[in-house]
Amino acid sequence: MKVSLQFRIAAILVMLLGTIHTAATPFIFQVFTYGQPYDPTAIYMFVVVGISTFLLGWLQWYTSKKVSEHAGFKSILRMSIIFLLLIGIGAVSALTGNPFAYVCLAIGIYELVLFRQL
């Protein structure tokens, strides 16, 4: 399978991860608050992480299509992969029991391997 197609598939998975993260916000906070008032800061951060993960996936999807057209897109793609790896490492460090953290890290590692093949 072509490397650019594999990047687009991985980017779609990142967008899906961000969408699930954002959509799960009301359900996650109902489980963890146990009748306590909602913490607006925690809700904001949860939603922002989901939206930024979605946008990161979109950026990767877009740049993976354009990387052959201009060398600058390769730098953008590289930085987005590094950012995804940092998100994944941070998520695994902070949330060891969360399977989505490991999925994020695994996608970042996979994209790093793909990037080396460009």
Phi and psi in degrees as a GROMACS rama.xvg file:
@    title "Ramachandran Plot"
@    xaxis  label "Phi"
@    yaxis  label "Psi"
@TYPE xy
-64.8905  141.649  LYS-2
-61.2611  -42.0097  VAL-3
-64.1516  -35.5565  SER-4
-67.427  -39.9934  LEU-5
-63.4334  -38.523  GLN-6
-62.4578  -43.1873  PHE-7
-63.5304  -38.8809  ARG-8
-64.8381  -44.8859  ILE-9
-62.2221  -39.6922  ALA-10
-64.9942  -37.7925  ALA-11
-64.0542  -38.2451  ILE-12
-63.6918  -38.3026  LEU-13
-65.9883  -42.7321  VAL-14
-62.238  -40.4064  MET-15
-63.7558  -42.3652  LEU-16
-59.8993  -43.8948  LEU-17
-65.0809  -39.4137  GLY-18
-65.0201  -45.2222  THR-19
-62.5013  -42.9807  ILE-20
-60.137  -45.0491  HIS-21
-69.2381  -44.7089  THR-22
-67.0429  -26.0053  ALA-23
-80.9538  -6.35641  ALA-24
-52.0089  -52.6209  THR-25
-63.7256  -34.1004  PRO-26
-73.6359  -41.3517  PHE-27
-63.6058  -44.2034  ILE-28
-73.6843  -25.4462  PHE-29
-67.0372  -36.0612  GLN-30
-70.7187  -40.779  VAL-31
-91.3155  -12.6096  PHE-32
-88.3484  -26.2883  THR-33
48.7271  50.7358  TYR-34
83.0117  -2.9689  GLY-35
-76.9971  157.316  GLN-36
-66.048  149.101  PRO-37
-67.3964  142.723  TYR-38
-92.9003  107.897  ASP-39
-60.6007  -31.6166  PRO-40
-66.0912  -44.8427  THR-41
-65.4983  -41.1114  ALA-42
-63.4837  -45.0584  ILE-43
-58.4767  -47.7797  TYR-44
-64.4534  -39.5084  MET-45
-62.5643  -44.6189  PHE-46
-67.8543  -42.4462  VAL-47
-63.8103  -40.2488  VAL-48
-62.504  -42.7419  VAL-49
-63.4243  -45.8188  GLY-50
-66.924  -42.6509  ILE-51
-67.2045  -33.6194  SER-52
-66.2103  -42.2359  THR-53
-60.3075  -47.4695  PHE-54
-65.1122  -34.8423  LEU-55
-62.8819  -42.9101  LEU-56
-62.8684  -41.4371  GLY-57
-62.8363  -43.0846  TRP-58
-60.343  -42.0945  LEU-59
-65.8458  -41.011  GLN-60
-61.6289  -45.5677  TRP-61
-66.5295  -48.3717  TYR-62
-69.9546  -29.1029  THR-63
-66.843  -26.6486  SER-64
-76.9225  -28.1608  LYS-65
-101.979  -5.53303  LYS-66
-60.3392  -28.947  VAL-67
-78.4846  -16.7767  SER-68
-83.4493  -33.36  GLU-69
-150.797  136.911  HIS-70
-64.3122  -26.9966  ALA-71
-62.3194  -30.7418  GLY-72
-66.5432  -29.5433  PHE-73
-65.8333  -39.1968  LYS-74
-65.6294  -41.0864  SER-75
-63.2827  -43.7433  ILE-76
-63.0168  -42.2512  LEU-77
-60.4604  -46.115  ARG-78
-65.9242  -35.3532  MET-79
-68.2227  -34.3194  SER-80
-67.9191  -42.6395  ILE-81
-61.6362  -41.6805  ILE-82
-63.0418  -42.9467  PHE-83
-63.1177  -40.3244  LEU-84
-62.6643  -41.2305  LEU-85
-64.2235  -41.3768  LEU-86
-61.3232  -45.0581  ILE-87
-64.0696  -44.3007  GLY-88
-64.3636  -43.6192  ILE-89
-63.652  -40.7  GLY-90
-66.1414  -43.2603  ALA-91
-65.6624  -38.2967  VAL-92
-66.3521  -41.52  SER-93
-87.0592  -30.538  ALA-94
-126.972  67.7375  LEU-95
-61.9843  -23.8491  THR-96
-93.1987  2.42803  GLY-97
-95.9996  114.852  ASN-98
-64.7421  -27.54  PRO-99
-65.6672  -29.9815  PHE-100
-62.2119  -43.2914  ALA-101
-69.978  -34.2712  TYR-102
-63.7801  -44.0978  VAL-103
-60.9649  -45.4093  CYS-104
-65.0404  -41.7373  LEU-105
-63.4681  -41.2681  ALA-106
-64.2931  -40.5304  ILE-107
-62.1797  -42.5164  GLY-108
-65.5835  -42.4204  ILE-109
-60.7587  -43.8636  TYR-110
-65.8214  -34.9692  GLU-111
-63.6356  -41.3789  LEU-112
-64.2781  -42.9646  VAL-113
-63.2964  -39.9138  LEU-114
-61.5062  -36.9886  PHE-115
-66.3348  -18.5113  ARG-116
-88.7122  -7.42803  GLN-117
